[in-house]
């Protein structure tokens, strides 16, 4: 007899256990071994979250994990990974679980209310001027809105995406249709972080994500990991250091992401999670 998958609803990168609105919702599906592609997409669409993680071959120290938006499969997601880590810890896994993702192996340190993912490597590349112009138009930003100390760039990590550092007050006013057209045409599976540096170690980010079926993502762990590599590669921080990324307040889902940037090696992204 075929066992049914277990479908859980969690929120990751919460700011407070007392605030049920904090954190980014994610689906976590256990026992996904026998689900067809159509069944997986139907579950992701029914949940309606920007990310749903489907886990199979779970052991106390490992699992296979796949990530889906309501539209398609994506190689890697951060907040669904944090949620999955907490779910696995509550089922007796850990203290470290190696997740096999389509982007590579991702070790995750797991606890009952918190997880830390060790991100895949990220490459930082220049953003072509013509593409930057088109991106700024879609985001409804002007060149004067850009932070001259932090140039826009293209990041190839868990998911390929640009990053656009800006002055305060211009974080998001984007044209969702134009952003989606760019994401689809360029194959940008990740969000597009529009980031303001509030202090040396504190960042505020808004992340358009129409490719994920929503206008704006409340918390994006993969983008936070890429931000860490962007800052290290560009010499914009002095590692080892830790930064925080505040996100999601404008969506009604305030979220907080911690990013550890070592002098060498992989970036670490941490956050709390709880049931939705």
N, C-alpha and C positions, 0 to 999 in steps of 0.2 A: 504494500500500500504506500503510495507516494505521500510524504509529509508536506504540509503546507508551509510556505515561508512565513516567518514572523516579521511583521511590518511595524516599525517603531518610529515615533516622531520625537525628535530632540531639537534643542536649540544650543548653538555653540558660540563661543566667545562672549558669554554673558558678562554683564557688568556687575550683577548682583543676584544672589540666589533668591532674594526677596522680591525682585522685580520680574514678574512673569513675561513682560514685554521685551526684556533685554535678550540679546543674542539672535543669531541668524538661524531660522528653522531649516532642518535637514531631515530627510528620511534615512533610516538605516534598516536594511532588509537582511535578515539572517536566513540562512538556508536557501540561497538562491541557485543552488546547483542545477536544478531541473527546470528553471524558468526559461522559456523561449525569449527571443529578442522582442517579439510582439508583446509578450506578457510583461517583460521588464519595462518597456516604454509605456504600456498602459498603467502600470503601477506608478511610475514617475509622473505621468500626466495627471493621474487621479490625485496624488499627493499635492501636486502643484508647486512644490518647492523648487528653488533654483538648483538644488543639488539633492540627489538621493544616491546613497551608497548601497551597493549590492554585494554582500559578502558570501563567500563559499569556501569550502575546505578549511574551516576554522579549527585551529588547535590552540593550546594555551600560549603558544609563542609565534603563531603565524596565521595568515589568512590571505586569500585572493580577494581583491576588491576592485569593483568597477563602478564608475560614476556616470549618472545620467541626469540631464536636464529633462524637462517635459518634451524637448524637441529631439535630442540626440545624445549619443555617448561622448564623454569628454575624458581626456587622458588622466587628469588629476584635479582634485579639489581639496581645499584646505579645511573648510569648516565641517564638511561631511566626514573628513578624516578624524578631526578632533571629536566629533560626536561618536563616531564608530569606536574610537579608542576608549571612551568612557563606557560605552555599552559593553565592550569586550572585558574591561576591568570588572564591571559588575557581574559578569558571567564567569569570573575566576581566571581570566587571562592575565598575562603580564609577568614581571613588571615591564617588559619590553615585548612588543609584538611587531614582527616584520611583515609589512603589508606589501604584497606584490601588486603593483599598479601598472597600467599601460605606459606610464612614464618611467618606470623603474622601481627598484626596491626602496621602500620608505619605512625605516624603523620608527616606531611610535612608543614613547614612554607613557604608560597608562596608569591612571588612578581612578577612583570612584567618582571624582568630580572634576578632573582636570587631565589633559593630555598634552604631550609635546611631540610634534612631528619633526623629523630631521629631513629637511627638504632635499629634493634632487638638485643637482648643480644648475645654475642659471648663467647664460651668456648675455652680456650687455653689449648692444650694438647701436650705432647711430641710427636715427630715424630720418629717412630720406626727406628732403625739403618739400617736394611736391606732395608726398603722403602726409606730412605734418600739416601743410596748408589745408588739405581735405579733411583731416581729422579735426583741426581747430574749427572749421566751418560746421562740422557735424556736432561738435561740443558747444557751439555758439560762443567760442572764445576768440579773443583778439590776441595778436602777438604781444601786445602790451600787458596782457594778463599773466604771461609766463614769468616764472621766477628766474632771473638771469643767473643766479648762483647754481641752479639745478637744471641742466638742459634736458629737454625731452629725449627719450631713448626708446629702443625696442628691446624687449626682454624675452629670451628663449629659455624657459625653465619647464615647470610642470605643464604650463600652457603658454603659448606665444601671445604676447600682447604688448602694446605701447604703454608708456607711463608719461604723464603730463604734470609736472610740478608747476604750481601757480601761486600767485599772491592770495592772501586771505580774501574771502568774500566772493570769490568767483568759482567755487568748487564744482558746481553742476547746474547747468541750465540747458541740457543737451536736447537735440532733436533725435528722439528714439528711432524713428524710421531710418534716418541717415546713418546713425551709429550701427544699426542692425545691418544695413546694406554693406557698410565697410567691413564689419565683422564677418559676414557671410562671404564676401568677395575675397578677403585676405586670409580667411581661415583662422581668425583670431578667436580661439576658444575661450580665453580668459576674459575677465572683466577689463575695463579700461580705467585704471586708477588715475583720478585727478586729485593730486596730493598737495596739501599745504604744510610747510614746515613751521609749526607753532613755536618750537624751541629746538635746542640741539638734539634732544632725544624724544621729542613728542611730535607726532604727525597726525593730521586730520585728513581723512580720505573719503571721497565719494566715488562710487564705482558703477558707472552705467553697465548694464548687462542684459540688453534685449535678446541677445543670442541664447540666454538662459531662460527666456520666457518672462522676464520681469524688467521693469524700467531701471531699477537700481538695486544692487546687492548690499544688504546691511553689514556683512562682514566677509572678508575675502582673505583666507589664510594663504593661498598660493600667491596672490598679489603682494601680500605682506612679506613673504619670503623673498620674492623678486626685488621688492624695495630694499630689503637688507643687502642683497648682492649689489644692486645699483649703487647704494651709498658707499659700500666698501670698495668696489671697483673704481668709482670716481674719486675716491679720497675725500668724501664728504663727511665721514665719521672717522674716529680713531679707534679701531678695534683693539682688544675685545671690548664690546659695549653692548648695551641693551636699549632698544627703543620701544615705544608704545605707539600703536596706531588706533586712533579713535575713529569709529565709523558707524553709520546707521541711524544717527539721531534724527535725521530728516525723514527717514522712512518709518519712524515710530518704533524702531528696533535698535536702541543704542547698544553698541558692541565695543569690546576692548580686546586688542590683540597684542601680545608680547612677542618681540622678535629679538633673539640673541644673535649677535654678529661676532663670530670669533675672528682672530687674526688670520687663520687659515681654516679650510674645511667647510663643511656644509652648514647653512643657516638653520637655526632652530626656531620654530614657531609654537607658542604655547597659548592655551586658553582654557577656560572652564566650560562645562556643558552640563545640561540637565534636561529632564523630560519636558516636552512642550505642553 
